[in-house]
């Protein structure tokens, strides 16, 4: 599959982690929803998230089967094997809740390269 650029919205969930960060999910903007693999309702498709800081294993779900794919809030760092929140990854890349960001997608690999 050829790599594509999509826009995603950082959706705040009104819940905080122990470190004080607000839990978030990363929703594919509606105009790009047909450009990514859509999980079946109740299914989680594994994806790899790449950032300048590392590689993370995460999952893509579909919001209530309505065709709104989103990246789940908790991922696993490939380097340490530890859980890391999407909120922490985004914050470390200068991205905040309610931001709309560009993501490069190629098959099941999502690349986040902030400006």
N, C-alpha and C positions, 0 to 999 in steps of 0.2 A: 504494500500500500504506500502511496506517495504521502509524504508529510503535508499536513495542512495546518493553518493557523485558525484557531477558534477563540471566541471570547467566552469567559466564564465570570460569574458573579460570586463574590465571597459572601455567603449567607450566614449572618450571625444567628445563633440558636438560643440566646438568652440564658445560657448555662455557663458557669465558669469552672475551669480546671483549678487544681490546688495552687498552681503558680499564678493564678489571677487572670490568665488569658481567657477570653470568651471562646467557647466552642464554636466552630464554624464548619460548614460544608461548602464545597465548590461546585456550583451548579453551572452546567453548560447553558449559555444563553439560547433562548428559543430558536433564533434564526440559524443556529449551528447544531441543533439537536439531532438532525438527520445525518450529520457528518461524522458522528461517532457511533461505535457499537452500542446498541441499546440493550441493556439487560432485560431479561424476562422478569415479570413481577416476582418478587421474593428471591431473585438470584443476585449474586454478587460476582462481577467479572473482575478478575485480577488485572491490575495495571501496575506499571512501574512509573514513578514520578522522579524525574531528574531535575536537580537544581545545582547551582554552583557549589553548594555545600555537600552534596552527596546524592545517593540513590535510595529510594524508599519504595517498599511494596505496599500497595493499597488496594482498594476495591471501588468499583463503579456500580452504583445501584440506580434504579429508576424510581422516582418519587411516586409512590402509590400507583404504579402502573400507568401513569399519565403521560409518559414520553418525555420526562424531564430528567435526563441523566445527571448524576452528581457523584463527586468523589467523596467518599466517607471520611469522617473526621479523624480517624486514628490510623496510623501507618506504622510500618516496621522499617527501621534503618537497616540497610543491607550491610553496612560496615560494623555495626555493633550488635545487631539482632534485637535491639531494644525498641519498645513502643515509643512513638513520637507523635505528638498531635499535629494535625494539619495546621492548626492555629500557630504553633511554634514555628513550623517550616515557613509559613507565609510571613510571619512577623520578622523572622531572620532574613527575609528577602525584601523587607520594606513594604509589605502588603498588609492592609488592614481590613477588618470587616466592612462590608458594603462597597468595597472596591470592585471594579470590573477590570479584569486582566486578560492579557493575550497568552495563550498556551499553544505550543506546537505539539501536534498529535501525529504519531506514526504507529499504526497498528495499536498495540496495547502499551505504548510508551508515551508519556506526557512529559514535555519539557517546559520548565518554568525558568526563564532567563530574564530577570528584572532589568530595567534600564539602569 
